[in-house]
Amino acid sequence: MKKIFPQFSLALYTFLLLFFVSACKQPTSENKQTQKTPLLTAGMWRATIQTPGGKLPFQLDIKKNEENQQYTAHIINGEERILLDEFEFVKPDSVKITLHVFDAYLTGKIIDGRRIKGLWIKNGLKKPYEVAFEAEHGKNYRFAPVADANQPLVDFNGRWQVEFTKKDGSTYPAIGIFKQQKRKVTGTFMTTTGDYRYLEGQVNQAGELQISAFDGNHAFLFQATQQGDSLKGQFWHGKSVYESWTGIKNAQAKLPDANRLTYLKPGHDKLAFSFPDMLGKKVSLNDPKFKNKVVLVQIFGTWCPNCLDETAFLAPWYDKNKSRGVEIIGLAYERSPEFAKAKKRIEKMIKRYNIGYDFLFAGHNDKKEAAKTLPMLNHILSFPTTIFIDRQGKVRKIHTGFNGPGTGKYYEDFKRDFKQTMDELIAEGKSQ
């Protein structure tokens, strides 16, 4: 028998089908942010990370764009401001804040729009890394304020020769640099592998030094008491690291020469490698691009804040000087040994810092494994390590570690020495 479907029935069927499909479709993550964004009060927040030494405080300045309803924030450590511009509201009452370029984030439940309680989570490590995190709106202080902010009991100003002692009894040298205004203290520690970046805190009611820093990947908490011209302190790093430290005031305190810690083994005068770029193409120093040019090789990791400090200096320097016959190659040693995962982290960093020079994926960030990829070096002591190569392909200088903008005068000294070295190498080639 012939079946007849009226035209209006077919139209009605089509309409109902599209209606139910649309109703069942889940919103994208972008829609979740714009349509279900919960209240998160803009302004200054006091945040804490739980360490074995107590709560490590830092400040978050959260802002909301009323036009697009999107949030941004800045982590505050002294003069430093670290932009956080990836907020995801995974539930109507929960937020996930990606921490800069790192494979890490803060996540937690939002309580009344003025509190967050959750976790600091770092990915890509051998073991799960989760640490309790809390934040509260409207608290403009870092450490608990003291009764009389104008009358510190002791003075921590100056330069200190410091020795840190690890749990296994091994030690390493450092220089503490502190600037104190009334009870407020800022400063850093410089070590042979780099500085501890921007530290901020106070002298508390008992006359103890309390300083901290949180940059998304590292969480540092320091405490010290002063006895005459000496300091005795404690250092908690992240989830479980503890070290004791002592210091003696010494305006002439020095560290081992950063240009002598890493060197070529006997019989070598050149660097050699072949690693893939972000397109998977192998790159080496023998490529035509680098012929008769001064080349800077940066041993690096996207997980390394000191490396990012160096990159923030190198990227604009390269843009201004590449026409002089200079190239930079970043060798990225990442937490993941897989190219696809490492590429994602490297490309995010390249975009964030607007980098015009090449980055290659060199392998895993274990220092012993990394050293095997560059067997002509005596070791890889630090990320970053910077290798200066002349136009003939010979290694002329290797600088271990990086003391960045948090060190003030010492960072300015580094920049002056760097520019002098590069100018000399560039001029050398022109005169030959």
Residue pairs with C-beta under 8 A, 6 or more apart in sequence:
27 35
29 88
32 88
32 89
32 90
33 69
33 70
33 87
33 88
33 89
34 68
34 69
36 89
36 92
37 69
37 71
37 89
38 89
38 92
38 93
38 95
38 110
38 113
39 110
39 113
40 62
40 64
40 71
40 95
40 110
40 113
41 62
41 113
41 114
41 137
41 138
42 62
42 63
42 64
43 61
43 62
43 137
43 138
44 59
44 60
44 61
44 62
44 137
44 138
44 139
44 140
45 59
45 60
45 61
45 62
45 116
45 135
45 136
45 137
45 138
45 139
46 57
46 59
46 60
46 135
46 136
46 139
46 140
46 141
46 142
47 57
47 58
47 59
47 60
47 106
47 116
47 133
47 134
47 135
47 136
47 214
48 55
48 56
48 57
48 58
48 133
48 134
48 135
49 55
49 56
49 58
49 120
49 131
49 132
49 133
49 214
49 219
50 56
50 131
50 132
50 133
51 131
51 219
51 221
51 236
51 237
51 238
51 239
52 236
52 240
52 242
53 221
53 223
53 234
53 236
53 242
54 221
54 236
56 212
56 214
56 219
56 220
56 221
56 236
57 142
57 143
57 212
58 75
58 76
58 77
58 142
58 212
58 213
58 214
59 75
59 76
59 140
59 142
60 73
60 74
60 75
60 76
60 84
60 135
61 73
61 74
61 76
61 81
62 71
62 72
62 73
62 137
63 71
63 72
63 73
64 70
64 71
65 71
65 72
70 87
71 87
72 83
72 84
72 85
72 87
73 83
73 84
73 87
73 97
74 81
74 82
74 83
74 84
75 81
75 82
75 84
75 214
75 215
75 216
76 200
77 197
77 198
77 199
77 200
77 212
77 213
77 214
77 215
78 186
78 198
78 199
78 200
78 406
79 186
79 198
80 197
80 198
80 215
80 405
80 406
82 100
82 215
82 216
83 100
84 97
84 98
84 99
84 100
84 216
86 97
86 98
87 95
87 96
87 97
88 95
88 96
88 97
88 98
89 95
89 96
90 96
90 107
93 109
93 110
94 107
94 108
94 109
94 110
94 118
95 107
95 108
95 110
95 116
96 105
96 106
96 107
97 105
97 106
97 107
98 104
98 105
99 105
99 106
99 216
99 217
100 215
100 216
100 352
101 302
101 308
101 345
101 348
101 349
101 352
102 122
102 216
102 217
102 302
102 303
103 122
103 123
103 124
103 303
103 335
103 345
104 120
104 121
104 122
104 123
104 216
104 217
105 120
105 121
106 116
106 118
106 119
106 120
106 121
106 133
106 135
107 118
107 119
107 121
107 133
108 116
108 117
108 118
108 119
108 133
108 134
108 135
109 116
109 117
109 118
110 116
111 117
113 137
114 136
114 137
114 138
115 134
115 135
115 136
115 137
116 133
116 134
116 135
116 136
117 133
117 134
118 132
118 133
118 134
119 130
119 131
119 132
119 133
120 130
120 131
120 132
120 133
120 219
121 129
121 130
121 131
122 129
122 217
123 129
124 303
124 335
124 336
124 341
125 335
129 239
131 219
131 238
131 239
142 200
142 201
142 202
142 212
143 201
143 202
143 204
143 210
143 212
144 204
146 183
146 202
146 204
146 205
147 205
149 182
149 183
150 182
150 183
151 182
151 183
152 180
152 182
152 183
152 203
152 207
153 203
153 206
153 207
154 203
154 207
154 226
155 180
156 178
156 180
156 185
156 203
156 209
156 224
156 226
156 231
157 178
157 179
157 180
158 177
158 178
158 249
158 251
159 175
159 176
159 177
159 249
159 250
159 251
159 253
160 175
160 176
160 177
160 178
160 231
160 247
160 248
160 249
160 250
160 253
161 173
161 175
161 247
161 248
161 249
161 250
161 253
162 173
162 174
162 175
162 176
162 189
162 231
162 245
162 246
162 247
162 253
163 171
163 172
163 173
163 174
163 245
163 246
163 247
164 171
164 172
164 173
164 174
164 235
164 243
164 244
164 245
165 171
165 243
165 244
165 245
165 246
166 172
166 243
167 242
167 243
172 191
172 192
173 191
173 192
173 255
173 256
174 189
174 190
174 191
174 245
174 255
175 189
175 190
175 253
175 254
175 255
176 187
176 188
176 189
176 231
176 247
177 187
177 188
177 189
177 190
177 407
177 408
177 410
178 185
178 186
178 187
178 209
179 185
179 186
179 187
180 203
183 202
183 203
183 204
184 200
184 201
184 202
185 199
185 200
185 201
185 202
185 203
185 209
185 211
186 198
186 199
186 200
186 201
186 211
187 199
187 211
188 195
188 196
188 197
188 198
188 199
188 406
188 407
189 195
189 196
189 199
190 196
190 255
190 403
190 407
190 410
191 255
191 401
192 255
192 256
192 258
192 261
192 381
192 382
192 400
192 401
193 306
193 381
193 382
193 383
193 400
193 401
194 306
194 382
194 384
194 401
194 402
194 403
194 404
195 306
195 402
195 403
195 404
195 406
195 407
196 213
196 218
196 220
196 406
197 213
197 215
197 218
197 305
197 306
197 309
197 404
197 406
198 213
198 406
199 211
199 212
199 213
199 220
199 222
199 406
200 211
200 212
200 213
201 209
201 210
201 211
201 212
201 222
202 210
202 211
203 209
203 210
204 210
207 225
207 226
208 223
208 224
208 225
209 222
209 223
209 224
209 225
209 226
209 231
209 233
210 222
210 223
211 221
211 222
212 219
212 220
212 221
212 222
213 219
213 220
214 220
215 305
216 305
217 303
217 304
217 305
218 237
218 238
218 305
219 237
219 238
220 235
220 236
220 237
221 235
221 236
221 237
222 233
222 234
222 235
222 236
222 245
223 233
223 234
224 231
224 232
224 233
224 234
224 245
224 247
225 231
225 232
225 233
229 248
229 249
230 246
230 247
230 248
230 249
231 245
231 246
231 247
231 248
232 244
232 245
232 246
233 244
233 245
233 246
233 247
234 242
234 243
234 244
234 245
235 241
235 242
235 243
235 244
235 245
236 242
237 243
258 399
258 400
258 401
259 397
259 398
259 399
259 400
261 381
261 382
261 400
261 401
262 377
262 378
262 379
262 380
262 381
262 382
262 385
262 398
262 400
263 377
263 378
263 398
264 271
264 376
264 377
264 378
264 395
264 398
265 375
265 376
265 377
265 378
268 376
269 394
269 395
270 285
270 376
270 389
270 393
270 394
270 395
271 285
271 297
271 374
271 376
271 387
271 389
271 395
272 284
272 285
272 376
273 284
273 285
273 331
273 362
273 373
273 374
274 282
274 283
274 284
275 282
275 283
275 331
275 360
275 361
275 362
275 363
275 373
276 282
276 283
276 339
276 360
276 361
277 283
277 358
277 359
277 360
277 361
278 343
278 346
278 347
278 350
278 359
278 361
280 339
283 329
283 358
283 360
285 295
285 329
285 389
285 393
289 327
290 327
290 329
292 325
292 391
292 429
293 325
293 326
293 327
293 391
294 325
294 326
294 327
294 388
294 389
294 390
294 391
294 422
294 425
294 426
294 429
295 326
295 327
295 328
295 329
295 389
295 393
296 314
296 326
296 327
296 328
296 329
296 386
296 387
296 388
296 389
296 422
297 328
297 329
297 331
297 386
297 387
297 389
298 307
298 310
298 311
298 314
298 328
298 329
298 330
298 331
298 384
298 385
298 386
298 387
299 331
299 333
299 362
299 370
299 374
299 380
299 383
299 384
299 385
299 386
299 387
300 307
300 310
300 311
300 330
300 331
300 332
300 333
300 359
300 383
300 384
301 307
301 332
301 333
301 334
301 335
301 365
301 383
302 308
302 332
302 334
302 345
302 346
302 348
302 349
303 334
303 335
303 345
303 365
304 383
304 384
306 383
306 384
306 401
306 402
306 404
307 383
307 384
307 402
308 349
308 353
309 402
309 404
309 405
309 406
310 384
310 386
310 402
310 404
311 330
311 349
311 353
311 355
312 353
313 404
313 415
314 328
314 357
315 353
315 354
315 355
315 356
315 357
318 326
318 328
318 355
318 356
318 357
319 356
321 422
322 356
322 357
324 426
325 391
325 426
325 429
326 422
326 426
327 357
327 358
328 357
328 358
329 357
329 358
329 359
329 360
330 355
330 357
330 358
330 359
330 360
331 359
331 360
331 362
332 342
332 346
332 359
332 360
332 361
332 362
333 362
333 363
333 364
333 365
333 370
333 383
334 341
334 342
334 345
334 346
334 361
334 363
334 364
334 365
335 364
335 365
336 342
336 345
336 364
337 363
337 364
339 361
342 361
343 361
346 359
346 361
349 355
350 359
362 370
362 373
363 369
363 370
363 373
364 370
365 383
367 379
367 380
367 381
367 383
370 380
371 377
371 379
371 380
374 380
377 398
381 400
381 401
382 400
382 401
382 402
384 401
384 402
385 398
385 399
385 400
385 401
386 398
386 399
386 402
387 395
387 397
387 398
387 399
388 395
388 396
388 397
388 398
388 399
388 421
388 422
388 425
389 395
389 396
390 396
390 425
390 428
390 429
391 425
391 428
391 429
391 432
396 421
396 425
397 421
402 414
403 410
403 411
403 414
404 411
405 411
